[in-house]
Amino acid sequence: MLSAGAVPAMMRKKWGRISDTNTPRSITSDHGDATGLSWRTRAAKLNACDDVQAFLDASFAPWVLDLRPTVTQANAQGVTIDIPITQAIARVGGIVSGQALATLADTCMVLSVGAHLGKMVPVATVTLDTQFLRPALGDGIRAQAVVTRAGRSLAFARCTLTAWPDTKVAALATATFALPV
């Protein structure tokens, strides 16, 4: 096994620091964090739904907030947001519009990237792909997003949109986000 001093500088830069513990050797990534904490440690500090909700309320456009999103779960594993189905987003027959579903998915995935990184950061949506599986009917919509991969400059996420109370999946979405440098 290589010691930290034997690891070439290029590998340390690419893969992060190798800890001084003997077994098992773990690699932690700084990603520019001055504290040197791993993303898991930083994410543990950002577990409160209140922090994520505050970021949402302060940073998103008024038309996104018109959906009345409520963060119900937020941690390094993902974010869950609930919205009520209102007349403003319902089409004929009470079906939620595709634009509202895509907006909810994008918003939830943006917040999941922040929770994954351990701090809320502004990101730019590079791609957004939404598959509408069935009409979204009911009392509300629940969006559950997870980050599938995060690198230095890009993060990838997926979101499941479920109509409740019947819990049938109405749509699926995936997105790529540019991270701040």
C-alpha positions as CSV (number, residue, x, y, z in Angstrom):
1,M,0.0,0.0,0.0
2,L,1.2,3.5,-0.8
3,S,1.8,6.0,1.9
4,A,0.5,9.6,1.4
5,G,4.0,10.8,0.6
6,A,4.4,8.2,-2.1
7,V,1.3,9.3,-4.1
8,P,2.3,11.5,-7.0
9,A,1.1,15.1,-6.7
10,M,-1.0,14.7,-9.8
11,M,-3.0,11.9,-8.2
12,R,-3.4,13.8,-5.0
13,K,-4.8,16.7,-6.9
14,K,-7.2,14.6,-8.9
15,W,-8.4,12.2,-6.2
16,G,-8.0,14.3,-3.0
17,R,-6.0,13.6,0.2
18,I,-5.2,10.1,1.4
19,S,-6.0,10.0,5.1
20,D,-3.3,9.0,7.6
21,T,-5.3,6.1,9.0
22,N,-3.8,2.7,8.4
23,T,-6.7,0.5,7.4
24,P,-8.7,1.0,5.4
25,R,-7.1,3.8,3.4
26,S,-9.8,6.3,2.6
27,I,-9.7,9.0,0.0
28,T,-11.5,12.3,0.9
29,S,-12.1,15.1,-1.5
30,D,-11.8,18.7,-0.6
31,H,-13.4,20.3,-3.7
32,G,-12.1,23.6,-2.6
33,D,-13.4,23.4,1.0
34,A,-11.0,25.2,3.3
35,T,-11.9,22.9,6.2
36,G,-10.7,19.8,4.4
37,L,-13.9,18.0,5.4
38,S,-15.3,15.3,3.1
39,W,-18.6,16.0,1.3
40,R,-20.3,13.5,3.6
41,T,-19.2,15.4,6.7
42,R,-20.2,18.7,5.1
43,A,-23.6,17.2,4.1
44,A,-24.2,16.0,7.6
45,K,-24.2,19.7,8.7
46,L,-26.9,20.5,6.2
47,N,-29.6,18.1,7.2
48,A,-32.2,20.6,8.3
49,C,-35.2,21.0,5.9
50,D,-35.3,24.6,7.3
51,D,-31.9,25.5,5.8
52,V,-32.9,24.1,2.4
53,Q,-36.3,25.7,2.5
54,A,-34.7,29.1,3.4
55,F,-32.4,28.8,0.4
56,L,-35.3,28.0,-1.8
57,D,-37.4,30.9,-0.6
58,A,-34.5,33.4,-0.9
59,S,-33.0,32.2,-4.2
60,F,-35.7,31.0,-6.6
61,A,-37.9,33.0,-8.9
62,P,-41.3,34.1,-7.7
63,W,-43.1,32.0,-10.3
64,V,-41.3,28.9,-8.9
65,L,-42.4,29.9,-5.4
66,D,-46.0,30.2,-6.7
67,L,-46.0,26.4,-6.8
68,R,-45.9,26.6,-3.0
69,P,-43.0,24.1,-2.6
70,T,-42.4,22.7,0.9
71,V,-39.1,20.8,1.6
72,T,-40.1,17.8,3.6
73,Q,-36.8,15.9,3.6
74,A,-33.2,17.1,2.9
75,N,-29.9,15.2,3.5
76,A,-26.9,14.0,1.5
77,Q,-29.0,11.2,0.1
78,G,-31.6,13.5,-1.5
79,V,-34.3,16.1,-1.2
80,T,-38.1,15.7,-1.2
81,I,-40.4,18.6,-2.0
82,D,-44.3,18.6,-1.8
83,I,-46.6,21.0,-3.7
84,P,-50.3,21.2,-3.5
85,I,-52.3,20.8,-6.8
86,T,-54.0,24.2,-7.2
87,Q,-56.1,25.9,-9.9
88,A,-53.0,27.8,-11.0
89,I,-51.2,24.6,-12.2
90,A,-54.1,22.4,-13.1
91,R,-55.3,22.0,-16.6
92,V,-58.6,20.6,-17.9
93,G,-59.7,17.7,-15.6
94,G,-57.5,18.8,-12.8
95,I,-54.3,17.4,-14.5
96,V,-51.1,19.2,-13.4
97,S,-49.4,21.0,-16.4
98,G,-46.2,19.6,-17.7
99,Q,-44.5,22.9,-17.2
100,A,-45.2,22.8,-13.4
101,L,-43.9,19.2,-13.2
102,A,-40.7,20.1,-15.0
103,T,-40.2,23.1,-12.9
104,L,-40.7,21.1,-9.7
105,A,-38.3,18.4,-10.8
106,D,-35.6,20.9,-11.8
107,T,-36.0,22.8,-8.4
108,C,-35.8,19.6,-6.4
109,M,-32.8,18.4,-8.3
110,V,-31.0,21.8,-7.8
111,L,-31.6,21.5,-4.1
112,S,-30.4,17.9,-4.0
113,V,-27.1,19.0,-5.5
114,G,-26.7,21.5,-2.7
115,A,-27.6,18.9,-0.1
116,H,-25.2,16.4,-1.7
117,L,-22.3,19.0,-1.7
118,G,-23.1,20.0,1.9
119,K,-23.9,23.6,1.1
120,M,-26.5,25.4,-1.0
121,V,-24.8,26.7,-4.2
122,P,-26.1,28.3,-7.3
123,V,-26.0,25.8,-10.2
124,A,-26.9,26.1,-13.8
125,T,-29.2,23.6,-15.5
126,V,-27.3,22.2,-18.6
127,T,-29.8,19.5,-19.6
128,L,-33.3,18.6,-18.3
129,D,-35.1,15.6,-19.6
130,T,-38.6,14.9,-18.4
131,Q,-40.7,11.8,-19.1
132,F,-44.4,12.2,-18.4
133,L,-45.8,8.7,-17.6
134,R,-49.4,9.4,-16.6
135,P,-51.7,12.3,-15.7
136,A,-50.7,13.9,-12.4
137,L,-54.0,13.9,-10.5
138,G,-54.8,14.1,-6.8
139,D,-54.2,16.5,-3.9
140,G,-50.5,17.2,-4.4
141,I,-47.2,16.2,-6.1
142,R,-44.2,14.8,-4.3
143,A,-40.8,15.3,-5.9
144,Q,-37.9,13.1,-4.7
145,A,-34.5,13.9,-6.1
146,V,-31.1,12.3,-5.7
147,V,-27.7,13.1,-7.1
148,T,-26.4,10.1,-9.1
149,R,-22.9,11.6,-9.6
150,A,-21.1,14.8,-8.8
151,G,-17.7,15.8,-10.1
152,R,-15.8,19.1,-10.1
153,S,-17.7,20.9,-12.7
154,L,-20.9,18.8,-13.3
155,A,-23.5,17.1,-11.2
156,F,-26.1,14.6,-12.4
157,A,-29.4,14.0,-10.7
158,R,-32.7,12.2,-11.2
159,C,-36.1,12.9,-9.8
160,T,-39.3,10.9,-9.4
161,L,-42.6,12.9,-9.3
162,T,-45.5,11.1,-7.6
163,A,-49.1,12.2,-7.4
164,W,-50.5,11.7,-3.9
165,P,-52.5,10.4,-2.1
166,D,-52.5,7.5,-4.6
167,T,-48.6,7.4,-4.8
168,K,-48.6,6.6,-8.6
169,V,-45.5,7.9,-10.4
170,A,-46.6,10.6,-12.8
171,A,-43.2,11.6,-14.2
172,L,-39.4,11.0,-14.1
173,A,-36.7,13.5,-14.8
174,T,-33.0,13.6,-15.1
175,A,-30.7,16.6,-15.3
176,T,-27.1,17.8,-15.6
177,F,-26.0,20.8,-13.7
178,A,-22.9,23.0,-14.0
179,L,-21.3,23.6,-10.6
180,P,-19.6,26.9,-9.7
181,V,-15.9,27.0,-10.1
